[in-house]
Amino acid sequence: MAVKKITKRWLFNSMAVILVILLAIEIVFAVGIKGYYYNGVEQILRTRAAAMGNLLQTYAQDSATDFATEVRSYVENYADKERIELMAINAAGDIALTSSGFEPNNLYYMPDYEQALGSSNAIGQFQGTVEGENVMAVTVMSPVSNQEFTAMRFVVSLEQVDQQIVMLICLVTAIAAAIIFFVVLSSSYFINSIVIPVGEVGQAARKIAHGDFAYRLHKKNDDEIGELVDVINYMAGELSAAETMKNDFISSVSHELRTPLTAIKGWGETLLAESKDENVDPQTIQKGMGVILKETDRLSGMVEELLDFSRMQSGRLKLNMNRLDLVAELSDAVLMFTERAKREGVELSYEEPEEFWVIYGDKNRLRQVFVNIVDNALKYSDNGDKITIAATEFEQYVHISVQDTGCGISAEDLPKIKQKFYKGNSTRRGSGIGLAVADEIVSMHGGSLGITSREGEGTCVTISLPLMTKKVQAAIDKMGEENAKS
């Protein structure tokens, strides 16, 4: 229905414009062609009238009788009487003689004669309807007033001229109709070439909106519509991938939650059974409580990670910004993994920088980033691998690199590794959102998080954070003063 409405609206608007233009052209043409033909007839009559004036001047040199005879002879034998009627007007203002032999009554309408009487050039012109016929007349006064004939009048019927004008207008109208026909035909084809694909795109969008991410459009032309088809197909592919990642994420989170819950439940049942036994083993209770506390901490970390992700998605992830020693925060984070690295047989190499680098940031969030990156490095490293952590300063930025010799990331997975829900290696534990949150936190600090990796060789994560410059310090001080005043 929408397609038909667009088609009708398009045709109506385009046809309205074309009709107005063609109508204006036809009106201008009709007025112009009428003026052209009428001016041509008038010019012919005026030329004849001027020649007649000269002839009367010649006739006036003879006697009055000869003048009248010569004028009568000229009128009666007028050569062009088939097209133009020549009339001789006497001193009383009546038509005394015509080339056709027709003698009109004395009430014959002759405004051109009256105009010629008062004209300085002794010529008058009239165009109008006389006795139901459209005519044009030109009257020239005789240069001699004391003669029988005082004026000569040329009259021509405009009926044939009007017929030619009507024929030309009909021809132009036919051409305009043909133009309209071809415009409608071409417009319909053009509109269908746009509207029908747009309708198909709308149908595809509705199918995709209803969850049919496998639906694809067929690209027919390499134009703007073709680009739109490519975008829709790309969107469907991305939505399909996002849906797959979301499902994998739900499955992964469910598994990650189930593991500690299973451990907690198992040890809870064990401890409950032990509590009923008179010979309770203190070591068993201590071990069980240790596992429960460990798994509870793990659950708390996962819940906090999910909360951070939710805040990031809704734009509610906030930072508590203060001046901080970046080296101290990094060292504390690395220290947390020293014992774990030893247990897992991974060499953790870190040499604390001697420099004192002050940045403006949220120490808890930055520690969260460092913990996530080092945790991932350990997670994707095996016994005998090495993790090297280093920090350097370059161009007012501190660059922290965490490089491991673990399994690495495939070239296919690397561009997507920072996307939410994405997990490159499904065999390793994790929810797949920690890196996305870490990347967002670093970006909120005005820094960047870059990843380079080769499958089977290892991964290097580089975090770049801006140092506390004088400009930043001045801006912070100004903000502090404004907050104090408020």
N, C-alpha and C positions, 0 to 999 in steps of 0.2 A: 504494500500500500504506500509506503514512504517513497519507494522508487517511482511509482506512478505520479505521486504528488510532485516530486522533483522534476520529472519529465514534463508534466503539464505546466508547471511554473516556469521552467526554462523555455519551453516553446512559446508560452504566452508572452513572456518578457522579451524574448528575441524577436518574435513576430510583431509585437507592438512597436518596437524600435524600428524594425525594417519597414513596416507599413507607414509609420509616420515619416520616415525618410523618403520612401518612394512617393508618398502622397505629396510631400513638399516638392520633390523633384518634378513630379507631373504637373503640379500647379505652376511652378516656375516655368516649366517647358511650355505649357499651354499659353500662359501670358506672354512669354517670349516669342513663341512662334506666331501668335496672333499679331503681336506688335510688328514682327518682322514682315509678315505678309501685308498687313494694312499699311505700314510705312512704305513698302514697295509700291503698292497701288497708288498711294497718295503721291509718291515721287513721280510716277508715270503721269498722273493727271496734272500735276503742277508743271512738269516739263511740257506737256501738250498745251497747257494754258499759256505758258510763257511764249511758246512758238506761235500760238494763236494771236497773242498780243502783238508780236512783231508783224504777223501777217496783216492784221487789221491796220497797223500803222502804214503798211504799204498800200492797202486798199484805200485808205483815207486820202491818198494823194490824187485819186481820181474824183470824178464828180459824184454827187450823192446817188444818182441813178446807177452809175457803174458800181459804186460801193455796195449798194443793196443787191445788185445782180450778182456780183462776185461772191458776196457772202452767201446768198441763197444757193448759188451753184456749188460752193464749197461744202455747205451743209448737206445738200441733197446727194452729193457724190462722195461723201466722206468715206475714206477707204477702210477705216477700222470700225464701221458701224455695227459689226457682229458682236464686238466686245464692248465698245464704248458708244454711248449715245451722245450726240452733239446737239445742243439746243441753242437757238438764236433768240435773244430777249430784246423786245422793243423798248421804246422810250417810256412806255407806261408801266414797264416792269412785268409784262406778260410774256409767256412763251409764244413766239410768233411762228417758229419753224423748228422741226426736229429731223434728225437724220433718218429716223425710223418711219416718219410720216405720221406718227401719232401726235394728236393735238390735245394736250391736257387742258382741263378747265383753268380758269383764271385763279382758282383757289389753290393751285398746286403749291405745295410747301417747298420754299426755296430759301432757307436761312443763309446759305452760302452767298446768294445774291445780295442779301441785305448786308452781310459782312463785307462783301467786296465794295459796296457803295461807301462804306465808312472807313475802308482800309487805305493806308498810305501807299501800298503797292498795288492797289486796285485788284487784288485777288482775295477770294473768300473760299473757305473749305468747310464741308459738312460730311459727317458720317452718322447714319442712323437709319431708322425704319420709316419708310414712306409707303403708305398704302399697303402695309403688310410685308414689304420687301426691304431687306437690309441693303442699303446703297451707300456709295461715297460719291460726292459731287464737288467739283471745283469750278468756280466762276471767275472769269477775267473780264474786266470792264474795257470797253473800247476807248482808245486814246482820243477819239473824236466824239463829242457829245451830240452834235447836230446831224446825226444820221438816223436812218430807220432802225437799225439794230445797234443798241448801246452796250450789249454784253453778250458773251458767249459762255455756254455752260457745258462742261463735260460730266457725264453721269455714268457710273459703272455699277453693275450689280455685284454684290459681295457673296452671293449664294454659293458660287463655285469655290471661291476662296474659303468660305466657311466649311464647305464640304471637305476640302483638302486638309483644313486644320483639324476637323473631326477625325478624318482618316489617320492623320499623324498621331493624334491623341490616342485613338484606338490602338494604333501600332505600339505606342509607348506603353499603354496599359497592358497589352498582351505580353510585351517584353517584361514588364514589372511582374505580371502574374507568373511568367516562366521563371523569373528570378526567385520569386517567393516559393514556387514549387521546389526548385532545386535547393533553396536554402532550407526549407522544411525537411527535404529528403536527407541532405547532408547533416543538418542539425540532429535529426532523429538518429542517424548512424553514429554521429559523434557523441550524442547524449547517452545512447545505449552502450557505447564503448567505455563510458565513464560510470554511468549509474549502475549498470548491471554488475560490473566488478565490485563497485562499492557495496551493492547489496549482498554480494557473495562474501565480502569482507565482514559486513555486519553479521551475517549468518554464522560465519566462522568464529567471530568474537563471542557470539552468544553460546556457541557450542563449547568454546574454550572456557567461558565463564561458568558453564555448568559442569566443568571438570573433564571434558574430552580433550586432554592435552595432546593426544596423538593425531588430532585432525590437522591437516595441512591444506593450504590453498595452492592451486596450480597457477604458476606465473605465465601469463600469455604474452605480455609485451614488456620491453625493457624501457619503461617510462616511469612517471611519478606513481601511477597505479601499481606498476611492477615493484617499485621500491616499497610501497605500502604493503604489498603482499609479502615481500621479504621480511619486513618488520614484524608483521603478524606471525609469520612462520617462526621467526627468531624468538618472538615473545612466547609463543607456544612451547618452543624447545626449552627456553629458560624456565618457564613455569613448570614444565615437566621435570626438569632437573631439580628445581627448587622443591617440588613435591616429593621427589625421590629422596632428596637430602633431608627433608623434614621427617619423612617416614623413617629414614635411617637414624636420624637424630632421636626420634621418640624411642625407637628400638634400642639405641645405644644407651640413652639415659635410663630407660627401664632396666636394662642389664646392669648398668653401673649402680643403680639404686638397689637392685635385687641382691647384688653380691654382698654389700655390707649388712643389709637387712637380714640376709640368710645367716651370716656369721653371728650377728647380734642375737637372732632368735635361737640359733643352735647353742651358743654359749649360755644364753639365758635359761634354756631348758636344762642344760647340763648342770648349771649352778643351782637351779631349783631342785633337781634330783639330789645333788650333793648335800643341799641343806637339810634334807630329810634323813641323811645318813649320819649316824653318830660319829663315825670315824671320817670326819671331813678332812680332805687333803688341802692344807693351806696353799700349797704351790698351784694346785689346780684352780682354786678360787682366784689367786693372784693373776695367773695366766689368763683366765677367762675375763676378768675385769679389765686387764690390759687390752685384750682384743676388742672388748666392747667399747672402751674409751677410744681406741684407735679408729675403729670403724665409725663411731659416732662423729669423731673429728672429720673423717672422710666425707660422711654424709653432710655435715655442716658446710664443708668447703663446696660440695656440689650444689647445695641449696643456695649458698651465697653467689656462686657462679651463675646460677639460673636467675637469681634476683638482679644481678648486675646486667645480665643480658636483657631482661625485661625492661630495666631502666633505660638501657641504651636504645632499645627499640622504640620506646615511648618518648625519648628525649629528656628523660628525668635523671640521667646519670650526671651527678654533680661532683665537683672537685673542691676540696678544701685547700686552697692555694696558700703557701707560705714559703719563706726562704728555707732551703734545706741543703745539707751536704750530700751530694749525689753518691760520692764514693762510699760513705758510711752506709747508705741504704743498700747499695749494690753488695757490699761486703757482708752485711747481715743476711741478705737473701741467699748468697752463695754458701754461707756458713750453715744454713738450714739443711743443705743437701750433702754435706761432707760425709756424714755417717752412712747415709743411704747409698751414696756412690761407692763407698767401700764395700758395703754389703752386696751390691750388685756387680762388683768387679769392674767398675768403670773408673778410669783415671780422671779426676777432676782437677784441672790446672787453672789456678787463678793467682795472679800476682797483684796485690793491692797497689794502685797508683799512689805516688807520693804527693801528687798535686791535690789541692783543695778546690774542688769545683762546686760553686754555689749556683743553684738554679732556683727558679720560682715554680713550685709544683706541689702536688699532693703526695706526701711521702707514702701513705698507705696504698694509694692507687699505683704508684710507681713500683713499690715493693711487690704488689700483686702482679704487675707486668713481668718483673724480673723472675719471680717465683714461677710464673706460668712458662716462661721461655726455658728456664733451666730444667723445670719438671718435664717439659716436652723433649728436651735433649736427652735426659735420662730415660724417658719412656721409650724413645726410638733408638736407644743404644743397647748393645748387648755386652756380655762379659768380654773384657779385653779391649773395648772401645775407649776413646779418649774424648773428653770435653774440655775445650780451651776457652776461657773467658778473659777478655781484655777490654780496656777502656783507654781511649785517646782523645785529644782535643785537636780540632781543626776548624778554622774559620768560625769562631764563636759558637761552635757546637761540640758537645761531648758525644763521641761515637762508641757505643758499647756493643761488642760482638760476642756472640755465643756460638762457637763452632764445634760440631761433633763429627765423629767418624762412623756414625750409625748407618741405618739402612737407606737414608736419603729419601728424596721425593721424586716421583716420576715427572717427566716433562709435561705430561698431560694433566697431572694434578697440581703442579706448581702455580699456575695462574689463578686457581680457585682456592688455594689453601687458606686465604684469609676471609673467605666467604663464610657467613653464618651457616651453621649446621654441617659444614663440609668436613669430612674425615677422609684423608687420603688413604690411610691404612686401616681397614676395618678390623684387623686382628689385634690392634693395640687398644688398650682401654682409654676412655676419654669421651667427652660429650661432643666435641667438635665446635664449641662456642667460645672456649677460653681465648684462642688466638684472635677471634673477631673482637672480643671485648678489649683485649690488650692493644690491638691496633687502634681502636677508638680512643682509648685512654691516652696513648702516645700522641694521636692527632690533636686531642683537646689540649695537650701541653705545647702545641706548636711544633711538634717533631714528626718523625717518620719512622716506620718499621718496614724494613726490607728483608727479603728472604731469597737466598740463592742456594741451589741444591743440585746434586747429581745422584741419581738412583744408584745405590750400592757403594757410594763414596762418602756421603755425609751431607750435612746441612749447616749453613751459616746464617744466623739471624742477626741483623744489625739494627740497633736502636739509636736514633740520633735525636738529641734533646738540646734546645738552645740554652746557652749560658746566661747568667744574670748580668746583663749589660747596664751601662749607665742610663740608657734610654728607658729600659724596662724598669730600673730602679726608680727613676723619676716618675714614671706613670703609676707605679705602685704607691709611692709616697703621696702623690696627688689624690689617688683613690682613698688612701687612708685618711687624709685630711678632710675630704668631702664626707666620708662616713662619720668621722668624729663630729663634724659640724651638725650633721643631720641627727 
